């Protein structure tokens, strides 16, 4: 996030929804869409921002876009 720019609140909530879905183990675009209620095009745009921010990694596996966390999330680290 070297060149971080503030984002509109609507974008933040979409980022949050996709990030939480990926963090909970959802990897496929279809699974993330089911979990968030967002259309696939929005998820891809949001995932692009998360990849740029180095929060998630995107890979194509067997012709499917798969997203995964770049590092394990440990909620206890924030207490």
C-alpha positions as CSV (number, residue, x, y, z in Angstrom):
1,X,0.0,0.0,0.0
2,X,2.8,2.4,-0.8
3,X,0.7,4.7,-2.9
4,X,-2.5,4.4,-0.9
5,X,-5.4,6.6,-1.9
6,X,-8.5,7.0,0.2
7,X,-11.5,5.2,-1.4
8,X,-15.2,6.0,-1.3
9,X,-17.2,4.3,1.5
10,X,-19.2,2.2,-1.0
11,X,-15.9,0.8,-2.4
12,X,-14.6,0.2,1.2
13,X,-17.7,-2.0,2.1
14,X,-17.3,-4.0,-1.1
15,X,-13.6,-4.5,-0.4
16,X,-14.5,-5.6,3.1
17,X,-17.1,-8.1,1.9
18,X,-14.8,-9.7,-0.6
19,X,-11.8,-9.7,1.8
20,X,-14.0,-11.4,4.5
21,X,-15.3,-14.0,2.0
22,X,-11.7,-14.9,0.9
23,X,-10.5,-14.9,4.5
24,X,-13.3,-17.4,5.4
25,X,-12.0,-19.8,2.8
26,X,-14.0,-18.9,-0.3
27,X,-11.7,-19.1,-3.2
28,X,-13.8,-19.4,-6.4
29,X,-15.5,-16.4,-7.9
30,X,-18.9,-18.2,-7.7
31,X,-18.5,-18.9,-4.0
32,X,-17.5,-15.3,-3.3
33,X,-20.5,-14.1,-5.2
34,X,-22.8,-16.4,-3.2
35,X,-21.3,-15.2,0.1
36,X,-21.3,-11.4,-0.7
37,X,-24.3,-11.0,-3.1
38,X,-22.0,-9.0,-5.4
39,X,-21.9,-9.6,-9.2
40,X,-18.8,-11.3,-10.6
41,X,-17.7,-8.1,-12.4
42,X,-17.7,-6.1,-9.1
43,X,-15.8,-8.9,-7.4
44,X,-13.1,-8.8,-10.1
45,X,-12.8,-5.0,-9.9
46,X,-12.6,-5.2,-6.1
47,X,-10.2,-8.1,-6.1
48,X,-7.9,-6.1,-8.4
49,X,-7.7,-3.4,-5.7
50,X,-7.0,-6.1,-3.0
51,X,-4.2,-7.6,-5.2
52,X,-2.7,-4.1,-5.7
53,X,-2.8,-3.5,-2.0
54,X,-1.0,-6.9,-1.5
55,X,-3.9,-8.3,0.6
56,X,-4.8,-11.3,-1.5
57,X,-3.3,-13.3,-4.4
58,X,-5.2,-14.2,-7.6
59,X,-4.5,-17.4,-9.5
60,X,-6.2,-19.2,-12.3
61,X,-6.7,-22.9,-11.4
62,X,-8.3,-25.3,-13.9
63,X,-9.8,-22.3,-15.7
64,X,-11.3,-20.7,-12.6
65,X,-10.2,-17.5,-10.9
66,X,-9.1,-18.3,-7.4
67,X,-8.4,-15.8,-4.6
68,X,-6.4,-16.5,-1.5
69,X,-5.0,-14.6,1.4
70,X,-1.4,-13.5,1.1
71,X,-0.9,-14.2,4.8
72,X,-3.0,-15.8,7.5
73,X,-5.3,-13.5,9.3
74,X,-5.0,-13.7,13.1
75,X,-7.7,-11.7,14.9
76,X,-5.9,-12.1,18.2
77,X,-3.1,-10.0,16.9
78,X,-5.4,-7.0,17.0
79,X,-6.5,-7.4,20.6
